Amino acid sequence: MPFDLPRDAIVPVRSAMVWLDPGPHPFEKENAAAIEENWRAETAANPALFDGKVVLLSSLTYGDGRLDGLCHAVRFATFMLWRKTRPFGSAEHAYAHAMPVTSDNALILIRMAGHTVNAGRAYFAAGSFEPQDFRADMADIDLNMAREVREETGMDLSDCERDPIYHLRSSEGASVIFRRYYLDEPAEAVAEHIRAFVAAEEEPEIEGPVIVRGPRDLPADMALHIPSLIEWHFANPVER
């Protein structure tokens, strides 16, 4: 099976080896005309969309704490058609979340800006893997996490303490790999830094930060996987 994953459960990931195949993704090859037609409709509705390169999986398996996978660089237009149609078995999407934890044990999420494809949605600062997130053709998960957090919030995670391992949550068609990063400031101070960064950006990717202080403190318009990650964090405290 190209995708053999525990679904709707959070499991530990002690190693991850996800390789970038230089060849085309079968989904992109087989759906060229539909990709173009859908892209015309998507850009008519949102002219701000950019057809850059992102990564789409052709296989991903989990066993004994290890992730193994194969992925391909595809057009963002290809990803948009896949996201709309979700053809099971031929392709899946994986993304990574750095979960920033403040000194007062709050979580820092973000809400996406109105011009983005996920306008108004709240989740941890993140984005699809891109070819630049690979080293020697292997996915560098922490590089992707740090890049996306820096681009969206201005925060630098390079000197932060972090969990020793990743965790994984998969649903049908999509998987999130996440890791907690521990910040030295309380939630409101971190949020103020992010608000200042957003205010200085010409076209910010996010509206601003969202502070979550407990398992029932859930923001509106969350991505569907977010409540389970929030619940997991507060059920698994770390002494610092």
Backbone as a ProteinNet text record, in pm:
[ID]
protein_1_A
[PRIMARY]
MPFDLPRDAIVPVRSAMVWLDPGPHPFEKENAAAIEENWRAETAANPALFDGKVVLLSSLTYGDGRLDGLCHAVRFATFMLWRKTRPFGSAEHAYAHAMPVTSDNALILIRMAGHTVNAGRAYFAAGSFEPQDFRADMADIDLNMAREVREETGMDLSDCERDPIYHLRSSEGASVIFRRYYLDEPAEAVAEHIRAFVAAEEEPEIEGPVIVRGPRDLPADMALHIPSLIEWHFANPVER
[TERTIARY]
84.4	0	87.7	63.4	147.2	126.2	7.2	-20.1	-71.1	18.4	-13.6	15.4	-88.9	-72.8	-182.1	-151	-256.9	-341.6	-469.6	-556.5	-623.5	-633.8	-706.3	-652.1	-521.4	-453.3	-320.3	-273.4	-143.4	-40.5	65	167	305.9	403.1	538.2	613.6	696	782.6	926.2	1004.9	1143.9	1240.1	1198.5	1278.2	1185	1226.3	1145.2	1236.9	1211.4	1289.6	1192.5	1174.3	1083.6	1167.1	1171.6	1261.1	1187.4	1261.1	1207.2	1246.6	1147.5	1169.5	1174.5	1278.3	1286.6	1185.1	1123.4	1026.4	891.8	804.6	672	581.8	492.4	393.1	289	249.6	149.8	20	-23.3	-147.8	-136	-20.1	-1.3	2.3	69.2	75.9	-61.9	-143	-270.6	-384.5	-361.9	-472.1	-435.1	-349.7	-298.5	-410.2	-505.6	-612.9	-701.1	-735.6	-820.8	-750.2	-618.3	-540.9	-550	-532.7	-539.7	-678.9	-780.9	-918.3	-950.1	-910.1	-937.9	-857.9	-733.1	-650.3	-709.5	-765.9	-831.5	-945.3	-1022.8	-1133.4	-1082	-976.6	-922.5	-866.7	-792.4	-731.9	-833.8	-941.8	-1049.9	-1114.7	-1127.2	-1186.8	-1089.6	-957.8	-856.6	-731.2	-721.7	-605.9	-473.1	-474.8	-350.8	-278.9	-342.6	-279.5	-158.8	-55.2	69.2	97.7	129.3	151.5	297.9	339.9	475.8	485	599.1	620.8	597.9	518.1	498.7	521.2	508	540.6	416.2	395.7	282.3	335.9	283.9	331	275.4	356.4	307	308.7	377	369.5	411.1	355.6	395.7	350.4	444.2	411.1	469.5	407	450.2	461.4	569.6	585.4	699.2	677.5	782	842.5	757.8	804.9	876.6	869	942.5	846.9	871.6	800.4	892.1	838.8	910.1	817.9	870.5	784	857.7	779.5	829.4	737.1	795.8	715.8	775	699.1	736.3	702.4	784	751.6	644.8	538.4	428	392.9	318.7	265.6	164.4	155.1	50	-86.6	-97.2	-222	-259.6	-160.4	-184.6	-236	-171	-215.5	-359.4	-396.6	-531.8	-636	-606	-699.6	-704.7	-587.6	-588.2	-670.4	-652.6	-725.7	-876	-916.7	-1059.3	-1117.6	-1041.9	-1096	-1061.3	-948.1	-903	-915	-848.1	-854.4	-774.4	-840.5	-773.1	-682.3	-564.3	-472.2	-362.1	-387.6	-287.2	-194.3	-240.6	-161	-214.6	-124.7	-164	-73.6	-114.3	-43.1	9.4	130.1	184.6	237.2	220.1	270.9	320.2	393.4	456.8	411.8	394.4	360.2	466.7	529.3	595.3	485.5	478.1	377.9	448.3	440.5	508.6	437.6	512.9	461.5	527.8	448.3	502.5	543.6	610.8	659.4	545.7	423.3	306.6	218.6	278.5	218.1	98.4	91.1	-9.5	47.7	-40.5	-2.4	-28.2	59.2	43	5.9	-117.9	-165.6	-168.8	-205.4	-223.4	-356.4	-404.4	-522.1	-479.2	-511.5	-462.6	-532.7	-457.8	-508.8	-611.1	-690.4	-801.9	-764.4	-642.8	-603.4	-545.3	-529.5	-466.9	-570.9	-521.4	-611	-689	-635.6	-704.6	-752.7	-807.8	-845.7	-931.5	-888.9	-965.6	-947.9	-875.5	-859.6	-751.1	-776	-679.3	-607.9	-475.6	-393.1	-253.5	-161.1	-23	42.3	128.2	195.4	262.3	225.2	272.5	244.9	306.6	282.1	330.4	294	336.4	488.5	541.5	682.5	710.1	824.2	869	1004.8	1049.5	1180	1293.5	1287.3	1393.7	1401.3	1299.7	1297.2	1365.3	1436.9	1502.3	1653.7	1722.6	1868	1911.6	1987.8	2028.4	1905.6	1800.2	1675.4	1597.1	1628.3	1549.5	1485.7	1360.6	1288.7	1354.1	1379.9	1429	1307.7	1245.3	1118.1	1133.3	1239.6	1258	1289.4	1356	1381.3	1249.6	1158.6	1027.9	952.4	952.6	882.8	936.7	1068.8	1129.6	1105.7	1114.8	1095	953.3	854.9	716.4	683.9	731	706.5	771.2	893.5	963	890.6	849.8	785	650.4	576.8	441.7	435.8	528.1	519.2	641.7	753.7	877.3	953.9	899.7	968	1082.4	1191.7	1308.2	1312.6	1297.9	1295.7	1432.4	1535.8	1664.8	1726.8	1703.5	1764	1666.1	1547.3	1445.8	1468.1	1443.6	1434	1315.2	1321.4	1212.2	1197.7	1083.8	1064.1	1170.4	1211.4	1314.8	1269.2	1139.3	1088.1	968.9	929.9	807.5	689.4	570.5	450.7	375.8	289.1	215.8	67.6	-11.9	-155.8	-198.6	-259.2	-305.8	-457	-516.3	-655.2	-654.4	-767.9	-771.2	-722.6	-605.5	-553.7	-452	-439.6	-347.6	-287.1	-159.4	-88.2	-15.4	-18.3	57	163.6	287.3	400.1	424.5	426.1	437.6	538.8	585.5	685.7	669.6	675	665	799.9	793.8	908.5	873.8	969.1	941.5	1002.8	916.1	956.5	983.5	1064.9	1105.4	1014	917.4	830.2	686.8	606.9	465.8	385.7	265.7	186	160.7	122.8	86.3	206.6	325.3	445.9	478.9	466.7	490.5	389.7	262.9	159.1	185.5	235.4	263.9	377	478.3	586.2	530	440.7	383.1	296.8	218	133.6	220.5	332	421.9	481.7	517.9	571.5	467.2	344.3	236.7	211	210.1	183.1	289.9	411.7	521.5	528.7	456	459.5	370.4	417	337.2	215.3	232.7	121.5	137.2	101.1	122.8	39	94.1	23	-84	-72.9	-166.5	-234.7	-352.9	-419.4	-350.6	-307.8	-243.3	-239	-189.7	-176.4	-307.8	-316.7	-429.8	-370.3	-404.4	-353.5	-452.7	-402.9	-485.2	-426.5	-506.5	-456.2	-502	-585.2	-631.5	-704.8	-735.8	-798	-938	-1003.6	-1137.9	-1136.5	-1019.4	-1004.4	-980.1	-1082.9	-1067.4	-1112.2	-1029.2	-1066.5	-1170.4	-1238.6	-1334.2	-1259.4	-1327.3	-1276.2	-1138.8	-1124.3	-1000.2	-995.4	-874.8	-856.6	-901.9	-950.8	-1017.4	-926.3	-796	-706.3	-658.2	-684.3	-626.7	-678.3	-808.4	-851.9	-778.8	-749	-680.4	-536.6	-469.7	-333.6	-333.8	-431.8	-443.1	-469.2	-563	-593.6	-470	-396.6	-276.5	-173.3	-151.8	-52.3	-86	-208.5	-243.1	-256.4	-274	-274.8	-135.6	-36	102.6	196.1	183	266.2	413.3	500.1	643.8	694.1	769.2	827.2	951	960.2	1071.8	1152.5
-119.7	0	124.4	218.6	339.3	429	419.5	499.5	406.4	376.5	287.2	363.2	426.7	520	498.3	521.4	520	645.7	628.4	743.4	791.1	923	987.5	948.8	932.7	907	980.5	1022.2	1088.9	986.7	971.9	869.9	934.6	877.4	933.9	902.8	997.2	978.3	1004.1	897.3	909	930.4	893.9	923.7	938.6	1021.1	1046	1055.1	971.5	971.5	983.9	1106.4	1135.5	1193.9	1122.1	1154.2	1229.7	1316.8	1391.9	1321.6	1269.3	1202.9	1311.1	1313.7	1417.6	1400.3	1284.8	1260.5	1324.1	1330.4	1390.4	1304	1368.4	1294.2	1235.2	1109.5	1049.6	1129.9	1188.3	1266.4	1385.6	1450.6	1566.5	1525.1	1413.4	1364.9	1329	1266.2	1210.7	1312.4	1431.8	1527.6	1666.1	1672.1	1800.9	1895.5	1846.5	1933.3	1982.1	1892.4	1930.1	2029.1	2014.8	2109.1	2249.5	2261.2	2392.9	2453.5	2373.2	2424.4	2472.4	2393.6	2432.5	2556.3	2566	2681.4	2811.1	2803.9	2923.6	2967.9	2872.2	2906.2	2960	2897.9	2941	3082.6	3114.3	3247.2	3353.8	3312.9	3408.6	3450	3354.1	3383.4	3454.6	3425.1	3485.9	3513	3630	3661.7	3664.5	3666.7	3671	3537.1	3429.5	3297.4	3292.7	3220.3	3209	3061.9	3031.3	2893.5	2854.6	2847.7	2804.8	2654.4	2607.9	2465	2424.2	2319.4	2258	2108	2035.2	1893.3	1810.9	1703.7	1613.3	1471.1	1396.7	1260.7	1161.2	1061.4	944.2	820.6	828.2	721.3	775.1	715.4	747.6	632.6	576.7	465.9	492.8	432.4	448.3	311.5	290.4	168.5	181.2	134.6	136.1	274.6	375.8	511.9	577.4	517.5	570.9	602.1	716.1	755.4	736.4	673.6	661.1	707.7	789.4	839.7	882.1	905.2	952.8	1063.8	1173.4	1285.9	1345.7	1437	1498.1	1646.4	1727.9	1869.5	1883.7	1955.7	1977.1	2125.4	2165.3	2301.4	2320.8	2444.1	2474.1	2449.9	2472.4	2443.4	2296.1	2208.8	2065.7	2036.5	2097.3	2077.8	2124.7	2235.5	2287.5	2191	2128.5	2029.1	1907.1	1861.5	1746.8	1778.1	1897.8	1936.2	1935.8	1973	1977.1	1837.5	1749.8	1619.3	1507.2	1515	1416	1271.8	1236.9	1098.9	1005.5	921.4	836.7	735.7	721.7	618.1	665.6	768	810.2	918.5	996.7	1109	1148.8	1200.1	1259.8	1379.4	1456.6	1578.5	1565.4	1612.1	1619.7	1760	1807.9	1939.2	1930.9	2031.6	2029.3	2149.8	2126.7	2233.7	2244.7	2360	2396	2446.3	2390.6	2433.9	2522.6	2654.9	2741.9	2740.2	2708.6	2704.3	2817.5	2904.1	3020	2982.6	3076.4	3049	3028.3	3077.8	3053.2	2941.6	2856.1	2731.9	2754.9	2869.5	2890.2	2846.5	2820.3	2790.7	2913.5	2935.4	3048.3	2995.4	3021.3	2990.7	3121.3	3110	3230.1	3217.7	3332	3331.8	3386.7	3312	3347	3470.2	3546.7	3670.2	3641.4	3742.8	3725	3693.7	3727	3703.1	3564.3	3485.5	3354.7	3246.8	3127.7	3018.4	2965.9	2985.6	2943.9	3064.2	3161.4	3287.8	3266.3	3331.7	3329.5	3205.5	3106	2980.2	2993.5	2934	2937.9	2803.3	2809.3	2690.4	2737	2644.9	2683.1	2729.5	2829.7	2882.1	2767.3	2752	2635.9	2658.2	2573.7	2574.6	2445.8	2423.1	2301.4	2295	2174.3	2157.2	2206.6	2272.5	2320.1	2257.5	2258.1	2198.3	2252.8	2378.2	2436	2373.1	2295.9	2232.7	2095.6	2062.6	1932.9	1951.6	1858.4	1854.9	1718.6	1717.7	1591.6	1505.6	1571.1	1506.1	1444.7	1479.6	1432.2	1551.4	1536.3	1645.2	1682.9	1811.9	1866.2	1929.5	1854.3	1895.4	2021.4	2027.3	2145.7	2270	2253.4	2366.6	2423.7	2335.6	2380.4	2452.2	2393.3	2455.3	2594.7	2604.7	2733.4	2837.2	2795.3	2888.2	2944.6	2856.6	2902.4	2992.8	2957.9	3041.9	3178.7	3180.4	3308.3	3393.5	3332.7	3407.9	3464.5	3391.2	3433.6	3519.7	3497.4	3565.5	3649.1	3626.4	3693.9	3626.8	3521.6	3454.8	3368.1	3366.6	3284.4	3168.9	3046.4	2929	2865	2920.5	2851	2823	2908.3	2888.1	2832.8	2792.1	2745.4	2599.5	2570.2	2430.9	2367.9	2239.1	2172.4	2030	1968.4	1828.2	1742.8	1632.7	1549	1474.8	1451.4	1379.4	1453.8	1412.3	1460.5	1373.4	1420.6	1338.1	1353.1	1259.4	1253.2	1235.9	1309.8	1283.7	1279.5	1168.5	1151.8	1138.9	1203.2	1177.9	1130.7	1098.8	1045.8	1151.5	1127.9	1217.2	1318.6	1342.1	1445.6	1406.8	1441	1410.9	1535.1	1557.2	1666.8	1608.7	1654.1	1619.5	1742	1723.8	1841.6	1820.1	1934.8	1934.7	2062	2050	2168.3	2241	2373.1	2461.3	2552.2	2569.9	2638.4	2778.4	2878	3018.2	3068.9	3173.8	3225.6	3335.4	3378.7	3489.5	3441.3	3516.3	3481.2	3511	3457.5	3460	3600.7	3691.9	3824.6	3897.9	3877.5	3940.6	3883.5	3752	3689.5	3740.9	3748.5	3796.2	3939.4	4021.8	4161.8	4170.4	4085.8	4082.1	4045.8	3949.6	3906.4	4016.7	4083.7	4193.5	4303.7	4334	4437.1	4391.5	4265	4211.8	4221.1	4181.4	4185.2	4328.5	4421.6	4562.2	4620.8	4568	4620.1	4556.6	4447.4	4377.8	4447.1	4450.6	4512.2	4427.6	4296.3	4205.4	4082.9	4095.9	3986.4	3864.1	3747.1	3622.3	3594.4	3658.7	3630.1	3758.4	3741.1	3852.5	3887.2	3782.9	3804.7	3677.1	3686.8	3569	3532.8	3406.3	3355	3281.9	3325.7	3264.3	3158.9	3040.4	2932.9	2897.6	2913.6	2895.6	2766.6	2689.6	2564.9	2480.4	2355.2	2264.2	2304.4	2390.5	2436.7	2577.6	2635.2	2770.9	2762.9	2720.1	2691	2809.9	2854.2	2967.2	2928.6	3027.1	3003.5	2970.7	2899	2869.6	2802.3	2702.2	2625.2	2526.2	2493.1	2376.9	2252.9	2152.8	2040.4	1960.7	1956.8	1876.8	1948.3	2076.5	2155.9	2118.5	2092.5	2058	1938.8	1837.3	1720	1753.6	1843.6	1883.9	1967.1	2056.3	2136.1	2046.2	1954.1	1861.9	1780	1732.2	1652.7	1733.2	1858.3	1941.1	1954.4	1991.4	2016.4	1887.7	1775.1	1645.8	1590.7	1651.4	1603.5	1718	1771.6	1886.6	1846.6	1943.8	1926	2023.4	1973.3	2061.8	2129.3	2261.2	2336.9	2401.5
0	0	0	-92.2	-94.2	28.3	91.6	210.2	320.1	413	523.5	651.6	706.9	817.1	921.3	1047.4	1149.4	1134	1115	1089.3	1217.8	1229.2	1339.3	1476.1	1483.8	1610.6	1608.5	1724.6	1735.9	1780.2	1700.2	1726.5	1720.9	1794.5	1794.6	1666	1623.4	1506.7	1551.6	1557.5	1601.8	1486	1364.6	1246.3	1127.6	1032.5	913.6	793	694.7	571.9	454.3	410.5	299.9	185.9	76.6	-34.6	-144.7	-212.6	-326.1	-455.4	-524.8	-654.2	-762.2	-845.3	-949.1	-1061.5	-1069.9	-1176.5	-1147.3	-1248.8	-1230.6	-1143.7	-1073.9	-995.9	-1091.3	-1073	-1162.2	-1169.2	-1057.4	-1057.8	-1151.1	-1153.4	-1240.2	-1387.4	-1415.9	-1554.3	-1608.4	-1525	-1570.6	-1573.1	-1517.3	-1504.1	-1556.8	-1658.5	-1706.7	-1749.1	-1826.2	-1875.5	-1761	-1669.1	-1555.8	-1464.9	-1449.7	-1368.6	-1427.4	-1559	-1624.2	-1611.5	-1631.4	-1623	-1481.9	-1382.9	-1245	-1205.7	-1253.8	-1220.3	-1274.8	-1394.4	-1448.8	-1357.6	-1306.8	-1217.1	-1083.7	-1030.7	-901	-908.8	-1013.8	-1024.8	-1062.4	-1127.6	-1152.5	-1020.7	-928.7	-798.7	-705.3	-720	-633.1	-715.5	-776.8	-862.2	-787.2	-653.4	-576.8	-572	-616.4	-611.6	-704.1	-660	-735.5	-763.4	-888.1	-929.7	-911.3	-784.3	-753.7	-739.5	-688.3	-670.8	-525.3	-507.7	-377.1	-392.9	-284.2	-285.4	-254.9	-330.8	-313.3	-302.2	-206.4	-180.8	-282.2	-316.4	-388.8	-299.6	-182.1	-83.1	52	158.6	295.6	384.9	461	550.4	688.4	789.3	928.5	993.6	1066.7	1143.7	1241.9	1364.9	1468.4	1488.1	1483.6	1508.4	1393.3	1273.6	1158.9	1043.6	981.5	859.8	739.6	635.6	509.1	397.6	306.8	201.7	77.2	-25.8	-154.7	-201.1	-249.8	-294.2	-420.9	-482	-609.1	-603.1	-665	-680.9	-788.2	-755.4	-849.5	-850.6	-949.7	-953.4	-840.9	-790.8	-693.7	-756.5	-885	-956.1	-944.7	-949.1	-932.7	-792.3	-693.1	-554.7	-535.9	-597.9	-582.3	-638.7	-752.3	-805.2	-715.3	-668.5	-577.2	-452.8	-397	-275.8	-297.9	-417.3	-447.5	-469.5	-534.8	-574.5	-477	-406.9	-309.3	-360	-468.8	-518.5	-428.6	-352.5	-254.4	-322.1	-265.7	-311.6	-402.9	-484.3	-581.9	-529.7	-433.7	-382.1	-245.2	-162.5	-35.2	-8	90.6	125.6	268.7	293.7	429	452.9	572.8	609.9	752.9	795.4	926.9	1008.5	1138.2	1231.4	1339.1	1349.8	1474.7	1567.2	1687.8	1785.7	1888.8	1875.4	1972	2107.1	2212.7	2348.9	2426.7	2485.3	2555.7	2698.3	2765.5	2900.8	2999.8	2967.6	3052.7	2995.3	2911.7	2860.8	2768.2	2704.2	2600.4	2465.2	2372.9	2235.1	2148.9	2051.2	1959.6	1821.8	1780.9	1646.9	1568.1	1440.8	1358	1283.3	1235.6	1148	1012.7	906.2	773.5	716.8	637.5	578	468.1	437.7	345.4	202.6	159.9	20.9	0.4	107.8	96.6	65.7	29.8	-7.7	112.7	234.2	356.1	436.8	369.3	431.4	556.5	666.5	789.7	875.3	827.2	899.9	1006.5	1123.3	1232.7	1244	1248.7	1272.1	1309.9	1331.6	1358.5	1228	1237.4	1117.6	1042.7	916.3	839.5	692.4	612	468.3	407.3	284.5	215.4	205.1	202	171.8	29.7	14.5	-114.8	-145.1	-270.5	-301.1	-216	-171.2	-88.4	50.7	90.1	221.2	221.4	115.2	104.1	103.3	168.3	170.1	118.4	10.7	-53.5	-82.1	-130.4	-171.2	-56.2	68.5	181.9	252.5	292.7	357.5	489.3	508	634.2	702.9	791.2	850.1	933.7	1013.5	1098.1	1015.8	903.2	813.9	762.6	720	673.8	785.6	905.1	1018.1	1045.9	1058	1092.3	983.4	857.2	745.9	747.5	761.7	757.7	876.7	994.7	1112.3	1094.5	1043.6	1022.4	918.3	806	699.4	742.9	825.5	860.9	986.3	1080.7	1209.7	1245	1177.2	1212.7	1325.5	1385.8	1496.6	1446.3	1521.8	1491.4	1591.8	1542.9	1630.4	1648.6	1587.7	1580	1716.8	1815.1	1946.9	2049.6	2005	2098.6	2137.8	2264.9	2307	2236.2	2207.8	2137.5	2188.1	2156.7	2191.3	2122.4	2184.1	2123.2	1998.2	1984.8	1867.4	1808.7	1688	1625	1668.3	1633	1640	1507.9	1481.7	1354.7	1382	1303.7	1300	1154.6	1114.6	977	973.6	875.7	840.5	695.9	641.4	505.4	407	348.1	244.9	290.5	422.2	468.5	602.5	620.5	744.5	792.4	923.8	982.5	1074.5	1056.2	1143	1230.7	1361.9	1447.9	1558.7	1611.3	1717.4	1798.7	1929.7	2014.4	2024.1	2014.6	2036.9	2154.8	2246.6	2372.2	2371.5	2385	2381.6	2523.1	2534.4	2665	2716.8	2637.5	2677.8	2696.1	2774.7	2791.2	2664.6	2659.6	2537.2	2485.8	2572.5	2524	2465.6	2523	2468.4	2331	2315.8	2185.1	2082.6	2122.9	2031.4	1987.6	2078.1	2043.3	1941.9	1954.9	1855	1717.4	1715.1	1587.3	1527.6	1610	1558.8	1498.3	1561.3	1507.8	1374.9	1364.2	1238.9	1128.1	1157.9	1057.8	1012.7	1106.4	1073.5	982.1	989.6	907.6	769.6	748	620	517.1	392.6	286.2	253	246.8	219.6	310.9	438.1	533.1	498.1	529.6	503.8	608.1	725	833.8	881.6	942	1007	1138.1	1210	1338.1	1418.8	1543.3	1628.3	1696.5	1737.1	1815.2	1935	2055.5	2177.4	2225.8	2257.4	2313.4	2449.5	2554.8	2690.7	2758.1	2691	2750.6	2648.5	2681.9	2584.6	2542.3	2619.2	2581.7	2522.3	2516	2462.9	2312.6	2239.7	2097.5	2012.8	1919.6	1834.3	1729.5	1678.2	1569.4	1440.8	1353	1217.9	1220.4	1307.8	1311.6	1196	1151.6	1066.4	1144.3	1073.4	1138.4	1231.5	1202.8	1285.3	1410.8	1422.1	1529.7	1669.6	1689.8	1826.2	1885.6	1805.3	1859.3	1899.2	1826.3	1863	1990.8	2002.2	2124.3	2244.5	2231.5	2341.2	2378.8	2279.5	2305.6	2384	2345.9	2415.9	2563.3	2594.4	2734.1	2815.3	2747.3	2815.2	2836.4	2772.6	2780.2	2815.7	2936.6	2975.6	2988.9	2965.4	2980.6	3085.2	3183.3	3284	3225.3	3241.8	3187.1	3298.1
[MASK]
++++++++++++++++++++++++++++++++++++++++++++++++++++++++++++++++++++++++++++++++++++++++++++++++++++++++++++++++++++++++++++++++++++++++++++++++++++++++++++++++++++++++++++++++++++++++++++++++++++++++++++++++++++++++++++++++++++++++++++++++

